[in-house]
Structures are given as structure tokens and as C-alpha cells.
Amino acid sequence: MIRITGLTKTYQTGQGTVKAVREISLDIKTGEFCILLGPSGCGKTTTLRCVAGLERPDLGEIVIEDTVVNSHQPQIYVAPEDRGLGMIFQSYAIWPHLNVFQNIALPLQHGKRKLSRAEVRDRVHEALDLVRLRGMETRRATELSGGQQQRVALARAVVTRPRVLLLDEPTSSLDANSAEKIEELLIKFRMECNLTMLWVTHEKEQAERIGGRRLILREGRLEEEHA
């Protein structure tokens, strides 16, 4: 499903060149649940953003479902919206002036494939059922708890029925109780939908709790792997 080969990404800073990712190679199978684990600055979020297309690597190749989405030789770059991915960030990243339904419907209304109103409504209701927010369609984002806002973000990420779900510390902004509920929801959701998931976290306890295949990064390198 996802094949990463020789992924390298550097940044220029006031202190010189920073090598964020150093020749990472990784294969993730269809339906597999992988966790990128490591301290801040180890390259895990940069790796995730390269897979998403939000960062362009300097070297290496990324293949998603037999399609090359990044390559430096030859030069290939596929835009994020054309990669068939869903992504959830640390922040909820939902529009405060829109209600729950409108937030979730956005990717369907502004995507390349135009859906009818009925199709949009059915897809949004399906996503709401998955995240257990049915009946809250007209609520404003400002009226929701942090856990509920992250559920809206999750529903928006999956409403397009992506092949892969990328998660960048999705529970780090939540209290312990809300974080646990989101973890349980995501694991249940992955099993029901057979999604390929790549989850970034710096919390070893969380990685052990949610299971999956753990990939440990240090200083931009993939150093260890645990089943």
C-alpha cells in the first residue's frame, strides 16, 4: 500500500542545515496499522507530511497503492488532494464559523468529483454515525468539547472514503478521558473499515496501549521496529 524508499528531507535554518529525515525506507501493507514513535524533532511528523504531500522530500521515492506520488529521479510530485488520503492533525483544524455538518461536508463540496446534495448528505450522515455524533449536525464548532471537535475532524478525514488515514498526534490536545475515547474509536474504526493507518506519537505508553506495528525514529533515522 505505502512504500517509502530512501526518504530524505532537510531544512535550512539560521543555524545551518537540519537533516529532519535521513534515508528512511519503509513498507506498509494494505490494512496495516503502523505507529511512528519517537521524541520531538526525530523526524516522525516530517515523514508523515511527506507521505501526505504537505512537504516535498529532497531525495527518495514514495509509492501509494502502486502510484508514485514523490520521486526525485525522475521528478514526480502528486498534490495532497490527489493521493486518496485522509489526515488528522494535533489541532482540530475545523472551521469555527461552520456547523458540524458543514465542516464534514467541505471535502465533498470542494473536491474534484462533484456530488449531488443527496450524496453529500448520505456521506456526512455515514461519517457522523462512525464517530457517534449523529444528531449534532447543526451544532457550531464553538459549542463542542475538545473530544467532540476531534471527532468532527475524524469524520471530515474519512468522509471521502480514503485508502489511507494519517494521524499526527491526534489526541495530544485532549484530556486523558477524551484521548482514551478517541483512541478506542480509531481502533474500532480501523477494524471496521480495513483502513491503512499511520499514526505519529511521542508517547511510548500510548503506542503500547493502541497496539500495531511500532517504528521507532531517532534523529531522522528509522532505528527499531516492534510488532
C-alpha positions as CSV (number, residue, x, y, z in Angstrom):
1,M,0.0,0.0,0.0
2,I,2.7,2.5,1.0
3,R,6.4,2.1,0.0
4,I,8.9,4.6,1.2
5,T,12.5,4.3,-0.2
6,G,15.5,6.5,0.8
7,L,13.3,9.3,2.0
8,T,15.4,12.4,2.9
9,K,14.3,15.8,3.9
10,T,16.5,18.8,5.0
11,Y,15.6,22.3,6.2
12,Q,17.7,25.5,6.1
13,T,17.7,27.4,9.4
14,G,19.6,30.3,10.9
15,Q,21.9,27.7,12.4
16,G,22.6,25.9,9.1
17,T,21.2,22.8,7.5
18,V,19.0,20.5,9.6
19,K,18.5,16.9,8.4
20,A,15.0,16.1,9.6
21,V,14.7,12.7,7.8
22,R,17.7,10.6,6.8
23,E,17.2,7.9,4.2
24,I,14.1,6.3,5.7
25,S,12.8,3.2,3.9
26,L,9.6,1.5,4.9
27,D,6.8,-0.8,3.5
28,I,3.3,-0.6,4.9
29,K,0.8,-3.3,3.8
30,T,-2.8,-2.7,3.0
31,G,-4.9,-2.6,6.1
32,E,-1.8,-2.4,8.4
33,F,-1.7,-0.1,11.5
34,C,1.8,1.5,11.9
35,I,3.0,3.9,14.6
36,L,5.9,6.3,14.2
37,L,7.2,6.7,17.7
38,G,10.0,9.0,18.9
39,P,10.8,12.3,20.7
40,S,10.1,15.7,19.3
41,G,12.5,16.5,16.4
42,C,13.1,12.9,15.5
43,G,11.5,13.3,12.0
44,K,8.3,11.4,12.5
45,T,5.9,14.3,11.6
46,T,8.1,15.3,8.7
47,T,7.9,11.8,7.4
48,L,4.1,11.8,7.7
49,R,3.8,15.2,6.0
50,C,6.0,13.9,3.1
51,V,3.6,10.9,2.7
52,A,0.7,13.4,2.7
53,G,2.3,15.6,0.1
54,L,2.5,18.6,2.5
55,E,6.3,18.5,2.4
56,R,8.4,17.7,-0.7
57,P,11.4,15.4,0.2
58,D,14.8,16.2,-1.2
59,L,15.6,12.6,-2.1
60,G,13.8,9.3,-2.2
61,E,10.5,7.9,-3.5
62,I,7.0,7.4,-2.1
63,V,4.6,5.0,-3.7
64,I,0.9,4.7,-2.6
65,E,-1.1,1.8,-4.0
66,D,1.3,1.3,-7.0
67,T,1.2,5.0,-7.8
68,V,4.5,7.0,-7.5
69,V,3.5,10.2,-5.6
70,N,7.0,11.5,-5.0
71,S,10.3,10.9,-6.7
72,H,13.4,13.0,-7.2
73,Q,14.6,11.0,-10.3
74,P,12.5,11.4,-12.3
75,Q,10.9,14.4,-10.7
76,I,7.4,13.4,-9.7
77,Y,5.1,15.2,-7.3
78,V,1.4,14.4,-6.8
79,A,-0.7,17.0,-4.9
80,P,-2.2,16.1,-1.5
81,E,-5.7,16.1,-2.7
82,D,-4.9,13.6,-5.4
83,R,-3.3,11.0,-3.1
84,G,-6.5,9.4,-1.8
85,L,-5.5,10.1,1.8
86,G,-7.3,11.4,5.0
87,M,-5.3,13.3,7.7
88,I,-5.9,14.3,11.3
89,F,-3.7,16.9,12.9
90,Q,-2.8,17.8,16.5
91,S,-5.1,20.8,16.4
92,Y,-8.7,20.1,15.5
93,A,-8.4,22.2,12.3
94,I,-12.2,22.7,12.0
95,W,-13.9,25.9,10.9
96,P,-15.4,27.7,13.9
97,H,-18.0,29.6,11.9
98,L,-19.5,26.4,10.4
99,N,-21.7,23.8,12.0
100,V,-20.8,20.1,12.3
101,F,-22.5,19.1,9.0
102,Q,-20.8,21.9,7.0
103,N,-17.4,21.1,8.4
104,I,-17.6,17.5,7.4
105,A,-19.2,18.2,4.0
106,L,-16.4,20.5,2.9
107,P,-14.1,17.9,1.2
108,L,-17.1,16.6,-0.7
109,Q,-18.3,20.0,-1.9
110,H,-14.8,21.3,-3.0
111,G,-13.3,18.1,-4.3
112,K,-12.7,17.3,-8.0
113,R,-15.7,14.9,-8.1
114,K,-18.9,16.8,-7.7
115,L,-21.6,15.0,-5.7
116,S,-25.3,15.7,-5.5
117,R,-26.8,17.1,-2.4
118,A,-28.3,13.8,-1.6
119,E,-24.9,12.0,-1.9
120,V,-23.2,14.6,0.3
121,R,-26.0,14.3,2.9
122,D,-25.7,10.5,2.9
123,R,-21.9,10.5,3.1
124,V,-21.9,13.0,6.0
125,H,-24.5,11.0,7.9
126,E,-22.5,7.9,7.4
127,A,-19.4,9.6,8.8
128,L,-21.4,11.0,11.7
129,D,-22.6,7.5,12.6
130,L,-19.0,6.3,12.6
131,V,-17.8,8.9,15.0
132,R,-21.0,8.8,17.1
133,L,-22.1,12.4,16.6
134,R,-25.4,11.8,14.8
135,G,-27.9,14.3,15.9
136,M,-25.3,17.1,16.3
137,E,-25.3,18.2,12.7
138,T,-26.4,21.8,13.4
139,R,-24.1,22.4,16.4
140,R,-21.4,25.1,15.9
141,A,-17.8,24.1,16.5
142,T,-17.6,26.5,19.4
143,E,-20.3,24.6,21.2
144,L,-18.4,21.3,21.1
145,S,-15.9,19.8,23.6
146,G,-12.3,19.1,22.5
147,G,-13.1,15.4,22.1
148,Q,-16.2,16.2,20.0
149,Q,-14.2,18.6,17.8
150,Q,-11.6,15.9,17.1
151,R,-14.4,13.5,16.2
152,V,-15.6,16.1,13.7
153,A,-12.0,16.3,12.3
154,L,-12.0,12.5,12.0
155,A,-15.4,12.4,10.3
156,R,-14.1,15.0,7.8
157,A,-11.0,13.0,7.2
158,V,-12.9,9.8,6.3
159,V,-16.0,11.2,4.6
160,T,-14.2,10.9,1.2
161,R,-13.6,7.2,1.9
162,P,-9.8,7.4,1.8
163,R,-7.4,4.5,1.3
164,V,-5.1,5.7,4.0
165,L,-5.5,7.6,7.2
166,L,-2.6,9.7,8.5
167,L,-2.7,10.8,12.2
168,D,-0.3,13.4,13.6
169,E,-0.6,13.2,17.4
170,P,-4.4,13.2,17.2
171,T,-5.0,13.0,21.0
172,S,-2.3,15.3,22.3
173,S,-4.6,18.3,22.7
174,L,-7.2,16.3,24.7
175,D,-7.6,15.5,28.3
176,A,-6.9,11.8,29.3
177,N,-10.6,10.7,29.2
178,S,-11.3,12.3,25.8
179,A,-8.0,10.9,24.5
180,E,-8.8,7.4,25.5
181,K,-12.2,7.6,23.8
182,I,-10.7,8.8,20.6
183,E,-8.1,6.0,20.7
184,E,-10.9,3.4,21.2
185,L,-12.9,5.0,18.4
186,L,-10.0,5.0,15.9
187,I,-9.0,1.4,16.6
188,K,-12.6,0.2,16.2
189,F,-13.0,2.3,13.1
190,R,-9.8,0.9,11.5
191,M,-11.0,-2.7,12.1
192,E,-14.5,-2.0,10.7
193,C,-13.2,-0.1,7.6
194,N,-10.0,-2.0,7.0
195,L,-8.1,1.2,6.6
196,T,-4.3,1.5,6.3
197,M,-3.2,3.8,9.2
198,L,0.0,5.6,10.0
199,W,-0.1,7.2,13.5
200,V,2.5,9.6,14.9
201,T,3.1,9.8,18.6
202,H,5.8,10.7,21.1
203,E,4.1,8.7,23.9
204,K,5.6,5.3,24.4
205,E,2.6,4.3,26.7
206,Q,0.1,5.3,24.0
207,A,2.0,3.3,21.4
208,E,1.9,0.2,23.6
209,R,-1.7,0.8,24.5
210,I,-3.1,1.1,21.0
211,G,-1.0,-1.7,19.6
212,G,0.0,-2.0,16.0
213,R,3.5,-2.1,14.4
214,R,5.8,0.3,16.2
215,L,8.5,2.1,14.2
216,I,11.0,4.0,16.3
217,L,12.8,7.0,14.9
218,R,15.8,8.8,16.3
219,E,17.5,11.8,14.8
220,G,15.7,11.3,11.5
221,R,16.6,7.6,11.2
222,L,14.4,4.6,11.5
223,E,16.3,2.6,14.1
224,E,14.0,0.0,15.6
225,E,10.8,-1.9,14.8
226,H,8.5,-3.8,17.2
227,A,5.5,-5.9,16.3
